[in-house]
Amino acid sequence: MKKIVTAAALVLAAVAFGAPVPAQAADFKCPTPSGLFPNPENPRGFYHCSNGYAYAKECPANLHFNPTLLVCDWPEHAGAVTPEDD
């Protein structure tokens, strides 16, 4: 119940200040309550878990999620397979 009240308060505060409210990722279960986790289906995508709730996010431009550093990074540094590697 406390999570629901807290989530509702955050949504109301975000709406009141005009901030966008991120959509929760329904198909991803957080391995731990908080952290960043790669999306195995999309090298640009990752999940941001906060208090057990998962939010799908995507790196900008041509960047990929680097699961070692937990940041958006150039594909060659993020461990992406390049055409030369095939």
MDTraj code that builds the backbone (N, CA, C; nanometers):
import mdtraj as md
import numpy as np

residues = "MET LYS LYS ILE VAL THR ALA ALA ALA LEU VAL LEU ALA ALA VAL ALA PHE GLY ALA PRO VAL PRO ALA GLN ALA ALA ASP PHE LYS CYS PRO THR PRO SER GLY LEU PHE PRO ASN PRO GLU ASN PRO ARG GLY PHE TYR HIS CYS SER ASN GLY TYR ALA TYR ALA LYS GLU CYS PRO ALA ASN LEU HIS PHE ASN PRO THR LEU LEU VAL CYS ASP TRP PRO GLU HIS ALA GLY ALA VAL THR PRO GLU ASP ASP".split()
xyz = np.array([
    [0.0824, -0.1187, 0.0000],
    [0.0000, 0.0000, 0.0000],
    [0.0873, 0.1258, 0.0000],
    [0.1977, 0.1191, 0.0749],
    [0.2872, 0.2344, 0.0820],
    [0.3459, 0.2669, -0.0553],
    [0.3785, 0.1608, -0.1355],
    [0.4318, 0.1824, -0.2704],
    [0.3299, 0.2527, -0.3587],
    [0.2039, 0.2142, -0.3461],
    [0.0983, 0.2742, -0.4291],
    [0.0824, 0.4214, -0.3952],
    [0.0796, 0.4524, -0.2664],
    [0.0649, 0.5916, -0.2235],
    [0.1845, 0.6742, -0.2702],
    [0.3041, 0.6187, -0.2553],
    [0.4250, 0.6896, -0.2989],
    [0.4243, 0.7107, -0.4495],
    [0.3896, 0.6071, -0.5256],
    [0.3843, 0.6190, -0.6717],
    [0.2808, 0.7222, -0.7129],
    [0.1652, 0.7203, -0.6495],
    [0.0597, 0.8167, -0.6822],
    [0.1056, 0.9590, -0.6527],
    [0.1747, 0.9780, -0.5417],
    [0.2249, 1.1115, -0.5064],
    [0.3268, 1.1601, -0.6086],
    [0.4143, 1.0701, -0.6536],
    [0.5135, 1.1080, -0.7545],
    [0.4480, 1.1441, -0.8869],
    [0.3474, 1.0689, -0.9270],
    [0.2760, 1.0983, -1.0516],
    [0.2068, 1.2328, -1.0416],
    [0.1396, 1.2582, -0.9305],
    [0.0722, 1.3871, -0.9134],
    [0.1709, 1.5027, -0.9144],
    [0.2847, 1.4855, -0.8492],
    [0.3866, 1.5907, -0.8490],
    [0.4411, 1.6137, -0.9889],
    [0.4647, 1.5057, -1.0639],
    [0.5166, 1.5189, -1.1999],
    [0.4168, 1.5896, -1.2896],
    [0.2898, 1.5540, -1.2774],
    [0.1864, 1.6176, -1.3588],
    [0.1733, 1.7642, -1.3214],
    [0.1782, 1.7942, -1.1919],
    [0.1647, 1.9326, -1.1460],
    [0.2764, 2.0211, -1.1992],
    [0.3964, 1.9663, -1.2130],
    [0.5097, 2.0442, -1.2614],
    [0.5340, 2.0271, -1.4110],
    [0.4475, 1.9540, -1.4792],
    [0.4586, 1.9386, -1.6233],
    [0.5647, 1.8410, -1.6689],
    [0.6186, 1.7601, -1.5788],
    [0.7216, 1.6637, -1.6158],
    [0.6569, 1.5394, -1.6773],
    [0.7212, 1.4810, -1.7780],
    [0.6655, 1.3587, -1.8357],
    [0.6752, 1.2433, -1.7365],
    [0.5754, 1.1577, -1.7380],
    [0.5727, 1.0415, -1.6500],
    [0.6147, 0.9203, -1.7325],
    [0.7253, 0.8524, -1.6964],
    [0.7698, 0.7379, -1.7756],
    [0.6745, 0.6199, -1.7625],
    [0.6601, 0.5460, -1.8702],
    [0.5741, 0.4282, -1.8697],
    [0.6513, 0.3101, -1.8117],
    [0.5812, 0.2303, -1.7334],
    [0.6446, 0.1120, -1.6769],
    [0.6544, 0.0032, -1.7824],
    [0.7592, -0.0771, -1.7733],
    [0.7795, -0.1904, -1.8633],
    [0.7090, -0.3113, -1.8028],
    [0.5988, -0.3518, -1.8632],
    [0.5172, -0.4603, -1.8085],
    [0.5816, -0.5969, -1.8255],
    [0.6669, -0.6139, -1.9254],
    [0.7215, -0.7461, -1.9563],
    [0.8581, -0.7735, -1.8936],
    [0.9112, -0.6820, -1.8148],
    [1.0431, -0.7006, -1.7541],
    [1.0300, -0.7054, -1.6030],
    [1.0912, -0.8056, -1.5426],
    [1.0935, -0.8184, -1.3967],
    [1.2326, -0.7799, -1.3475],
    [1.2394, -0.6855, -1.2584],
    [1.3667, -0.6372, -1.2062],
    [1.4383, -0.7467, -1.1280],
    [1.5654, -0.7748, -1.1624],
    [1.6425, -0.8739, -1.0865],
    [1.6725, -0.8270, -0.9438],
    [1.6867, -0.6968, -0.9267],
    [1.7037, -0.6354, -0.7950],
    [1.6127, -0.5127, -0.7917],
    [1.5771, -0.4625, -0.6749],
    [1.4826, -0.3496, -0.6689],
    [1.5283, -0.2243, -0.7430],
    [1.6585, -0.1991, -0.7471],
    [1.7091, -0.0784, -0.8138],
    [1.8301, -0.1129, -0.8993],
    [1.8427, -0.0431, -1.0119],
    [1.9587, -0.0631, -1.0977],
    [1.9256, -0.0460, -1.2444],
    [2.0276, -0.0586, -1.3277],
    [2.0150, -0.0502, -1.4727],
    [2.0496, -0.1864, -1.5309],
    [1.9666, -0.2332, -1.6260],
    [1.9834, -0.3668, -1.6813],
    [1.9649, -0.3627, -1.8324],
    [2.0504, -0.4323, -1.9082],
    [2.0402, -0.4303, -2.0551],
    [1.9121, -0.4963, -2.1040],
    [1.8645, -0.4486, -2.2180],
    [1.7516, -0.5107, -2.2863],
    [1.8111, -0.6122, -2.3835],
    [1.7885, -0.7424, -2.3622],
    [1.8517, -0.8430, -2.4483],
    [1.8031, -0.8396, -2.5929],
    [1.6917, -0.7737, -2.6185],
    [1.6357, -0.7678, -2.7538],
    [1.6748, -0.6415, -2.8297],
    [1.7363, -0.5443, -2.7623],
    [1.7664, -0.4160, -2.8248],
    [1.8960, -0.3609, -2.7649],
    [2.0051, -0.3537, -2.8422],
    [2.1318, -0.3054, -2.7855],
    [2.1269, -0.1596, -2.7407],
    [2.0342, -0.0826, -2.7957],
    [2.0204, 0.0576, -2.7535],
    [1.9349, 0.0698, -2.6279],
    [1.8586, -0.0341, -2.5973],
    [1.7642, -0.0270, -2.4873],
    [1.8183, -0.0804, -2.3562],
    [1.7588, -0.0312, -2.2479],
    [1.7919, -0.0803, -2.1145],
    [1.6714, -0.0557, -2.0239],
    [1.6727, -0.1207, -1.9107],
    [1.5663, -0.1041, -1.8115],
    [1.6231, -0.0355, -1.6891],
    [1.5511, 0.0622, -1.6409],
    [1.5868, 0.1339, -1.5193],
    [1.4885, 0.0880, -1.4119],
    [1.5375, 0.0149, -1.3132],
    [1.4524, -0.0332, -1.2053],
    [1.4657, 0.0607, -1.0863],
    [1.3515, 0.0984, -1.0326],
    [1.3473, 0.1859, -0.9165],
    [1.2400, 0.1340, -0.8222],
    [1.2811, 0.0960, -0.7034],
    [1.1891, 0.0409, -0.6033],
    [1.1087, -0.0772, -0.6571],
    [1.1716, -0.1584, -0.7410],
    [1.1065, -0.2770, -0.7951],
    [1.0231, -0.2528, -0.9194],
    [1.0119, -0.1289, -0.9647],
    [0.9366, -0.0959, -1.0858],
    [1.0342, -0.0763, -1.2019],
    [1.0044, -0.1392, -1.3157],
    [1.0926, -0.1316, -1.4324],
    [1.0411, -0.0278, -1.5314],
    [1.1326, 0.0525, -1.5830],
    [1.1012, 0.1531, -1.6841],
    [1.1918, 0.1286, -1.8043],
    [1.1321, 0.1097, -1.9211],
    [1.2085, 0.0872, -2.0438],
    [1.2630, 0.2208, -2.0922],
    [1.3913, 0.2228, -2.1232],
    [1.4563, 0.3443, -2.1737],
    [1.5442, 0.3070, -2.2914],
    [1.5849, 0.4088, -2.3680],
    [1.6671, 0.3852, -2.4852],
    [1.7758, 0.4914, -2.4953],
    [1.8930, 0.4473, -2.5348],
    [2.0047, 0.5400, -2.5538],
    [1.9787, 0.6287, -2.6760],
    [2.0280, 0.7518, -2.6741],
    [2.0079, 0.8420, -2.7870],
    [2.0992, 0.8101, -2.9052],
    [2.0629, 0.8667, -3.0183],
    [2.1424, 0.8616, -3.1421],
    [2.1906, 0.7208, -3.1741],
    [2.3186, 0.7069, -3.1986],
    [2.3760, 0.5774, -3.2364],
    [2.4465, 0.5092, -3.1205],
    [2.4078, 0.5402, -2.9987],
    [2.4727, 0.4822, -2.8820],
    [2.4040, 0.3531, -2.8399],
    [2.4803, 0.2660, -2.7749],
    [2.4293, 0.1396, -2.7220],
    [2.4493, 0.1397, -2.5708],
    [2.3692, 0.0590, -2.5028],
    [2.3853, 0.0479, -2.3582],
    [2.5057, -0.0399, -2.3261],
    [2.5946, 0.0119, -2.2436],
    [2.7138, -0.0616, -2.2015],
    [2.6822, -0.1274, -2.0671],
    [2.6636, -0.2607, -2.0645],
    [2.6257, -0.3278, -1.9402],
    [2.7365, -0.3326, -1.8348],
    [2.8607, -0.3076, -1.8749],
    [2.9716, -0.3064, -1.7788],
    [2.9774, -0.1737, -1.7046],
    [2.9683, -0.0644, -1.7795],
    [2.9762, 0.0692, -1.7203],
    [2.8403, 0.1257, -1.6808],
    [2.7320, 0.0620, -1.7303],
    [2.5938, 0.1055, -1.7042],
    [2.5672, 0.2467, -1.7567],
    [2.6162, 0.2728, -1.8788],
    [2.5961, 0.4016, -1.9455],
    [2.5701, 0.3773, -2.0943],
    [2.5207, 0.4789, -2.1623],
    [2.5110, 0.4741, -2.3080],
    [2.6503, 0.5051, -2.3626],
    [2.6932, 0.4257, -2.4606],
    [2.8322, 0.4315, -2.5053],
    [2.8359, 0.4044, -2.6558],
    [2.9498, 0.4314, -2.7184],
    [2.9670, 0.3975, -2.8592],
    [2.9542, 0.2459, -2.8743],
    [2.8937, 0.1983, -2.9821],
    [2.8718, 0.0539, -2.9986],
    [2.9974, -0.0301, -2.9816],
    [3.1100, 0.0168, -3.0333],
    [3.2327, -0.0627, -3.0229],
    [3.2833, -0.0739, -2.8786],
    [3.2449, 0.0197, -2.7930],
    [3.2843, 0.0143, -2.6520],
    [3.1809, -0.0574, -2.5660],
    [3.0577, -0.0664, -2.6183],
    [2.9497, -0.1289, -2.5427],
    [2.9421, -0.2789, -2.5623],
    [3.0274, -0.3326, -2.6493],
    [3.0277, -0.4766, -2.6725],
    [2.9385, -0.5192, -2.7876],
    [2.8987, -0.4244, -2.8716],
    [2.8132, -0.4576, -2.9859],
    [2.8947, -0.5280, -3.0929],
    [2.8304, -0.6163, -3.1662],
    [2.8944, -0.6843, -3.2780],
    [2.8874, -0.5927, -3.3984],
    [3.0019, -0.5663, -3.4590],
    [3.0074, -0.4818, -3.5767],
    [3.0174, -0.5706, -3.7015],
    [2.9871, -0.5181, -3.8197],
    [2.9939, -0.6005, -3.9411],
    [3.1316, -0.6657, -3.9612],
    [3.2394, -0.5995, -3.9168],
    [3.3723, -0.6563, -3.9336],
    [3.3911, -0.7801, -3.8450],
    [3.3141, -0.7908, -3.7354],
    [3.3258, -0.9036, -3.6433],
    [3.2562, -1.0288, -3.6938],
    [3.1671, -1.0156, -3.7885],
    [3.0891, -1.1312, -3.8377],
    [3.1718, -1.2270, -3.9193],
])
top = md.Topology()
chain = top.add_chain()
for i, resn in enumerate(residues, 1):
    res = top.add_residue(resn, chain, resSeq=i)
    for name in ("N", "CA", "C"):
        top.add_atom(name, md.element.get_by_symbol(name[0]), res)
traj = md.Trajectory(xyz[None], top)
